[in-house]
Amino acid sequence: MSWSFEAPLRDMRFVLGHVLDAPAAWAACPAHAELDLDTACAVLEQGARFAAEQLQPLNGPGDRQGCNLDADGRVRTPDGFADAYRAFVEAGWPALAGDPRWGGQGLPLLLDGFLREMLDACNHAWNMYPDLLHGAVHTLAAHAGDELQQRYLPRLVSGEWLAAMALTEPQAGSDLGLLRTRAEPQADGSVRVSGSKIFISGGEHDLSDNIVHLVLCRLPDAAPGTRGLSLALVPRLLPDGSRNAMVCDGLEKKMGLKASATCAMRYEQATGWLVGEPGRGLAAMFVMMNSARLHVALQGLGHAEMAAQNALRYALERRQSRLPGPRAADAGAADPIARHPAMRHVLLGLQAQVEAGRVIAARAALALDLAEHHPDPAVRDAAQARAALLTPLLKAQLTRLGFEGASAALQVFGGYGYVHEYGIEQSVRDARIAMIYEGTNEIQAIDLVQRKLLGDSGTALQALLAECAAEADACLAEPSLEAFGQALREECEAARSGLHALLGLRDPGLVLALAPDVMDALWWLLNTWAFAASARGTLRASDTDAAWREARLERMRYGVDWLLPRARQHWQRVIAGAPALPELRATR
Ligand SMILES: Cc1cc2nc3c(=O)[nH]c(=O)nc-3n(C[C@H](O)[C@H](O)[C@H](O)COP(=O)(O)OP(=O)(O)OC[C@H]3O[C@@H](n4cnc5c(N)ncnc54)[C@H](O)[C@@H]3O)c2cc1C
């Protein structure tokens, strides 16, 4: 039985129609007012077909072949990757959620998010190439001058040209304040960029003629640290068609994602142009990084979905050991492993978390759409704050789920999971990086606590808690959903006490020591909200068959009954006070 993909289109339609009521939100935004649920789902169906037919067959071969660097510094991607990208551009997928001003189709980011989940599920390495387009476009749209926008945005929106994000240097990883790449201003308004970057995804490849690098760098009189950083656009091809002075010195040999070119780049007085004000480069780069963080979260979700559905298919077929108790005459010598309680825990846990994760990710994408397009400024501001709060949670938690889910699925496959043939071991290897890049998951926890909770004195979290409390009340009003309402109400109360305790902490070291607990606690609050909102959605979903609704309800119940209790310890540490965290000593 080999690794295969069945797009979760039914679940996506359910989330759009019955959990988030996305059509009502679209109707409130003039840019999306014409969109209806059937049209949205028809777009997703086409996207699913592209992912399953064009990308999934390239996933295993791409992993085995990897990328190659020629003697002339050109990178060759695995066979079929460039053709698939050409088909992707011709079908208009890169422009799906692009601004119509620059040639985009102007559809919601919510649909774009579901599309990305499917692309990542089928071929994470391939999707690394177009994944940075959206962030680059947003950064240029928000910060670049008119001339740069006119020159680059239409061709990035269409996907004719691709983008790369060049931050990391050997001595500057999580701490970008340490980076050294220089930019010297020229009389004609351009800059000359010199320095070395490492780990640059898609810095060089054969999918597009031009690659637009957004490079973090320092001007000559820049202040030290992050305040002194500027952002430069450095294209592989200059406007006159000649090659810019930048070379790929090497490709990293990696644990996974072998078909994604991870490049060591050298800029030797390369021509570029500043994006945004000098010294404000990190603020501009954050536009790209925030978009990229949500996309990385969707990589995790794609891996987890793929793991859940392949593990289930295998577990229904594979028979080992007889279960105790009476047996049907035709039961055979052994039962499917899907019936053994230990495997049921793994599979139900994965399914419940994937479905809840999809709801939470979709809620964040909807918030981004509202932040961009809702006519009421107060709604736009609240939606922006909601998306900002959810971003580090989604990035860290869905990437963890992607890796742990793939590993759990490998366990379901037993020894067959460990051999190449079944595909699951590639998923474990590919999924692992998402916990590291785009700001490690430890950095996400710090961002969550310092910026998103303490930074606004808990205002964005209070707004989220109000929404969760309303969901709890709605469930409590429905007798069959009382357990969901009760669980969500308890989570809200714990979060209120936890936030109060957090805001009262005076020791910044203790705040950092508790950051992972706060991250986990809030993720379980969000999961409980997603379980409850999904359970209530199943009561409204008369357009789906009863067996499907009951199965989904059971998975949500499993989440509340079995998964949630394990998560309750996290607020306790924040509320009751944590023991001192010892310093590490070099001697043991
Ligand atoms: C396949 C791949 C693709 C990549 N693509 C890109 C790309 O396109 N563009 C780009 O610019 N970079 C890219 N990167 C680089 C990636 O973003 C960095 O690896 C990442 O930011 C971490 O930096 P580092 O590796 O130097 O680790 P370090 O920063 O040295 O961190 C090491 C460990 O220490 C922890 N740590 C560090 N600081 C703190 C702190 N303050 N508090 C708590 N813990 C901390 C980290 O969480 C981590 O666990 C890529 C990397 C890989 C492997």
The ligand as an ORCA input file, in Angstrom:
! r2SCAN-3c Opt
* xyz 0 1
  C      15.992     23.847      5.077
  C      16.161     25.240      5.603
  C      15.592     26.290      4.900
  C      15.771     27.606      5.354
  N      15.292     28.648      4.597
  C      15.640     29.925      4.932
  C      15.355     31.032      4.052
  O      14.719     30.870      2.990
  N      15.802     32.264      4.397
  C      16.506     32.485      5.543
  O      16.898     33.617      5.775
  N      16.787     31.469      6.404
  C      16.380     30.208      6.131
  N      16.692     29.159      6.967
  C      17.382     29.443      8.227
  C      16.461     29.299      9.444
  O      15.518     30.336      9.437
  C      17.352     29.292     10.695
  O      17.981     28.025     10.729
  C      16.550     29.536     11.973
  O      16.118     30.865     12.014
  C      17.350     29.241     13.242
  O      18.606     29.835     13.210
  P      19.909     28.939     13.527
  O      19.847     27.758     12.670
  O      21.088     29.817     13.431
  O      19.690     28.470     15.020
  P      20.012     29.313     16.335
  O      19.429     30.668     16.252
  O      21.452     29.187     16.652
  O      19.163     28.494     17.421
  C      19.600     27.223     17.939
  C      18.596     26.810     19.032
  O      18.587     27.804     20.081
  C      17.280     28.291     20.285
  N      17.322     29.721     20.594
  C      17.999     30.697     19.931
  N      17.738     31.900     20.482
  C      16.875     31.679     21.495
  C      16.212     32.514     22.441
  N      16.361     33.843     22.431
  N      15.396     31.931     23.340
  C      15.176     30.587     23.336
  N      15.783     29.756     22.482
  C      16.610     30.286     21.561
  C      16.548     28.034     18.984
  O      15.147     27.969     19.190
  C      17.167     26.736     18.528
  O      16.492     25.660     19.101
  C      16.489     27.848      6.563
  C      17.017     26.770      7.265
  C      16.889     25.495      6.799
  C      17.554     24.367      7.560
*
